[in-house]
Amino acid sequence: MKIYIVYDSEGGHTEALAEAIAEGAAGVAGAEVFVHDVKSANVYELADMDAILWGCPGHFGTISAGLKAWIDKLGYLWAEGKLVDKIGAVFCTTATEHGGLESTMTSLITPMLHQGMIVVGLPGSVPENATYGSYYGVGVTCPVDQKEPISEKGQALGRALGVRVAEVTRRFARR
């Protein structure tokens, strides 16, 4: 099964989260994971994928301009139904605790629903998310004074989302 992760990152935070998600997904048997920055991601490859994740920093509670411009290139895929029934998931980072993580993630989910994708979140029954409670995907706060791009808890949440997406994709992937 093929999993495509696309991210926009300005300070390395969202890139680090994308890498944690990829690590989690790659640990599931049969997963082939591709990770791309929006500048190198190719929309034409999406039709061949089983799952697609995209993420960005939250900009005033919504999608960053870089990822939004990339998503806006998906019109022909929508017109041809190329992403219908593919598994989708989202992730984002913000500098402040109430910096719009959930509103950014719901904004990221909307184009997936328009494409007919099956959106996978991270349930509270997943141990890494039990007390965190962000069910739309993974949203991580990365304070500017933090030494590492994302915390260990943020990395654990990313790996958990990667595992969840890969496991769900394995159930749905066309053989």
C-alpha positions as CSV (number, residue, x, y, z in Angstrom):
1,M,0.0,0.0,0.0
2,K,1.2,3.4,-0.9
3,I,1.0,6.4,1.5
4,Y,1.8,9.9,0.3
5,I,2.6,12.7,2.9
6,V,2.7,16.3,1.7
7,Y,3.6,19.1,4.0
8,D,4.4,22.8,4.1
9,S,6.9,23.8,6.7
10,E,8.6,27.1,7.4
11,G,10.6,26.5,10.6
12,G,11.0,22.8,10.4
13,H,8.2,22.0,12.9
14,T,5.7,20.6,10.4
15,E,8.5,18.8,8.5
16,A,9.5,17.0,11.8
17,L,5.9,16.0,12.4
18,A,5.6,14.7,8.8
19,E,8.7,12.6,9.4
20,A,7.3,11.2,12.7
21,I,4.1,10.3,10.8
22,A,6.1,8.6,8.1
23,E,8.1,6.6,10.7
24,G,4.9,5.3,12.2
25,A,3.3,4.4,8.9
26,A,6.5,2.7,7.6
27,G,6.5,0.4,10.6
28,V,3.3,-1.2,9.4
29,A,3.8,-4.3,7.2
30,G,3.3,-3.5,3.5
31,A,3.5,0.3,3.8
32,E,5.5,2.2,1.2
33,V,5.7,5.8,2.4
34,F,6.5,8.9,0.3
35,V,7.2,12.2,2.0
36,H,7.3,15.5,0.1
37,D,7.5,19.2,0.8
38,V,4.8,21.1,-1.2
39,K,7.6,22.4,-3.5
40,S,8.5,18.8,-4.6
41,A,5.1,17.1,-4.2
42,N,3.6,16.0,-7.5
43,V,-0.2,16.1,-7.7
44,Y,-0.1,13.6,-10.6
45,E,1.2,10.9,-8.3
46,L,-1.8,11.0,-6.0
47,A,-4.0,8.9,-8.2
48,D,-1.6,5.9,-7.6
49,M,-1.7,6.3,-3.8
50,D,-3.9,4.5,-1.3
51,A,-3.6,7.1,1.4
52,I,-2.8,10.8,1.4
53,L,-1.9,13.0,4.3
54,W,-1.3,16.7,4.2
55,G,-0.2,19.1,6.8
56,C,1.0,22.7,7.4
57,P,1.6,25.3,10.0
58,G,-1.6,26.9,11.1
59,H,-1.7,30.5,9.8
60,F,-4.3,32.5,11.8
61,G,-6.4,29.3,12.3
62,T,-6.3,28.1,8.7
63,I,-4.2,26.5,5.9
64,S,-0.9,28.0,5.1
65,A,-0.6,29.7,1.6
66,G,1.9,27.1,0.4
67,L,-0.2,24.1,1.1
68,K,-3.4,25.9,-0.1
69,A,-1.8,26.6,-3.4
70,W,-0.9,23.0,-3.8
71,I,-4.4,21.8,-2.8
72,D,-5.8,24.2,-5.4
73,K,-4.0,22.2,-8.1
74,L,-6.2,19.1,-7.4
75,G,-9.2,20.3,-9.5
76,Y,-8.6,17.8,-12.4
77,L,-8.4,14.9,-9.9
78,W,-11.7,16.0,-8.4
79,A,-13.3,16.3,-11.9
80,E,-12.2,12.8,-12.7
81,G,-12.9,11.3,-9.3
82,K,-9.4,10.1,-8.9
83,L,-9.2,10.5,-5.1
84,V,-12.6,9.0,-4.3
85,D,-12.3,6.4,-1.5
86,K,-8.6,7.1,-0.8
87,I,-7.8,7.3,2.9
88,G,-7.0,10.8,4.0
89,A,-5.6,12.4,7.2
90,V,-4.3,15.8,8.3
91,F,-1.8,17.4,10.6
92,C,-0.6,20.8,11.6
93,T,1.6,22.8,14.0
94,T,1.2,26.1,15.7
95,A,3.5,28.3,17.9
96,T,0.8,28.8,20.6
97,E,-1.5,26.5,22.5
98,H,-4.6,28.2,21.1
99,G,-3.2,29.1,17.8
100,G,-5.9,27.4,15.7
101,L,-4.8,23.7,15.6
102,E,-8.4,22.3,15.3
103,S,-9.7,25.0,12.9
104,T,-6.7,24.4,10.7
105,M,-7.3,20.7,10.7
106,T,-11.0,21.0,9.9
107,S,-10.0,23.4,7.0
108,L,-7.6,20.8,5.8
109,I,-10.2,18.0,6.0
110,T,-12.7,20.0,3.8
111,P,-10.9,19.5,0.5
112,M,-10.5,15.8,1.3
113,L,-14.3,15.5,1.7
114,H,-14.8,17.4,-1.6
115,Q,-12.5,14.8,-3.2
116,G,-14.6,11.9,-1.8
117,M,-11.8,10.7,0.4
118,I,-12.3,8.7,3.6
119,V,-10.9,10.8,6.4
120,V,-9.2,9.1,9.4
121,G,-8.6,10.9,12.6
122,L,-6.9,9.9,15.8
123,P,-9.4,8.5,18.4
124,G,-9.0,9.1,22.1
125,S,-8.7,5.3,22.6
126,V,-5.2,5.6,21.0
127,P,-3.0,5.8,24.1
128,E,-0.8,8.7,22.8
129,N,-4.0,10.7,22.3
130,A,-6.0,9.7,25.4
131,T,-5.3,12.9,27.3
132,Y,-4.5,15.1,24.3
133,G,-7.9,15.0,22.7
134,S,-7.3,16.2,19.1
135,Y,-9.4,13.8,17.1
136,Y,-9.3,15.5,13.7
137,G,-5.7,14.4,13.1
138,V,-2.5,15.5,14.8
139,G,-2.0,19.1,15.9
140,V,1.1,19.9,17.8
141,T,2.1,23.2,19.6
142,C,5.7,24.1,19.0
143,P,6.6,27.1,21.1
144,V,9.3,29.3,19.5
145,D,11.6,28.9,22.5
146,Q,11.4,25.1,22.4
147,K,14.8,23.5,21.5
148,E,13.6,20.7,19.3
149,P,11.3,21.2,16.3
150,I,8.6,19.1,18.0
151,S,8.4,17.5,21.5
152,E,8.6,13.8,22.1
153,K,4.9,13.8,22.8
154,G,4.4,15.5,19.4
155,Q,6.6,12.8,17.8
156,A,4.6,10.1,19.5
157,L,1.3,11.5,18.3
158,G,2.7,11.7,14.8
159,R,3.9,8.1,14.8
160,A,0.5,7.1,16.2
161,L,-1.3,8.8,13.3
162,G,1.0,7.2,10.8
163,V,0.3,3.7,12.3
164,R,-3.5,4.4,12.3
165,V,-3.5,5.6,8.7
166,A,-1.5,2.6,7.5
167,E,-3.6,0.1,9.4
168,V,-6.9,1.6,8.1
169,T,-5.4,1.8,4.6
170,R,-4.4,-1.8,4.7
171,R,-8.1,-2.7,5.3
172,F,-9.3,-0.6,2.5
173,A,-6.5,-0.8,-0.1
174,R,-7.5,-2.3,-3.4
175,R,-5.5,-5.4,-4.2
